[in-house]
Amino acid sequence: MDTDLLPINEDEWSQWGFLGPPESGFNYSWIHLQDELNFIGNKTTIPHCSLYYSSRKKFLFLVQSSKYKKSLWDITDLEFTFNKDSENFLVINRGISLLHLFSTSTNFIRLLVKIQKIPVNSFIQPEIENNIQYESKKQAVQVKGPTSFSTSNRETGIISDLDVIITKSDEERIRTDGKLAIYDTKIVVTPTKDPRSPITLELNDIEHFQKVTMLCIFFVFYMKDGRCYEISFRDTQESDIEFVYHSIDRLFHSKK
């Protein structure tokens, strides 16, 4: 057995839904939830993990640790409860076995509540409960002019200098911070760490794009050659994101 996969392939961890590495060739469309999550088992731990959520499969996550190879994590049969002393400390009980999750983020907790894996009870801080976005409670957002970025020509939707994260959804899951600019024929993200290597999405190469509201608002671009990109936003007002969405939508359909 490949020692790099231990302890995830051991019986102790398979009972908690750890399935091993993702299948190659399948696009799970991962959404980053948090870093520095720690799994504490009965005998071993999986420390310092990055956690991703699949936008295509309701109860499927990806756990990536600096110590072990990444593994799918299926929580379909798991129920989470809070440790009574801390809402950042979750417990999963299965018979006489316990799995502890330490340093859980607010985003992760919100998602677990939304997919009904944690009951909304007295252990959840009111601000967490109030920020859960339920589909039935969505309201239309009035599209106004942007306040947190630049527009050189609002009529044509040309936008620049917007802080974003772009993610290429494939087996490697490349995630890059950068600045978004939208032109008449293309969308460009200039990476913060490597501005000489911009990521360009030509509008004519986009098969379909959509806006997704989950824990946050992000855009998904499906390219004609099979690639898929996600763009999420840093410190951007919802009204500004709506303006960006409608600008892209107008330009995209003008190319049809």
Beta strands, then each sheet from edge to edge (+ up, - down):
strand 1: 18-20
strand 2: 30-40
strand 3: 45-54
strand 4: 60-65
strand 5: 71-74
strand 6: 80-83
strand 7: 86-94
strand 8: 97-102
strand 9: 150-153
strand 10: 158-168
strand 11: 174-182
strand 12: 186-191
strand 13: 199-202
strand 14: 206-213
strand 15: 217-223
strand 16: 228-233
sheet 1: 1+ 5- 4+ 3- 2+ 8- 7+ 6-
sheet 2: 9+ 10- 11+ 12- 13+
sheet 3: 9+ 10- 16+ 15- 14+
end
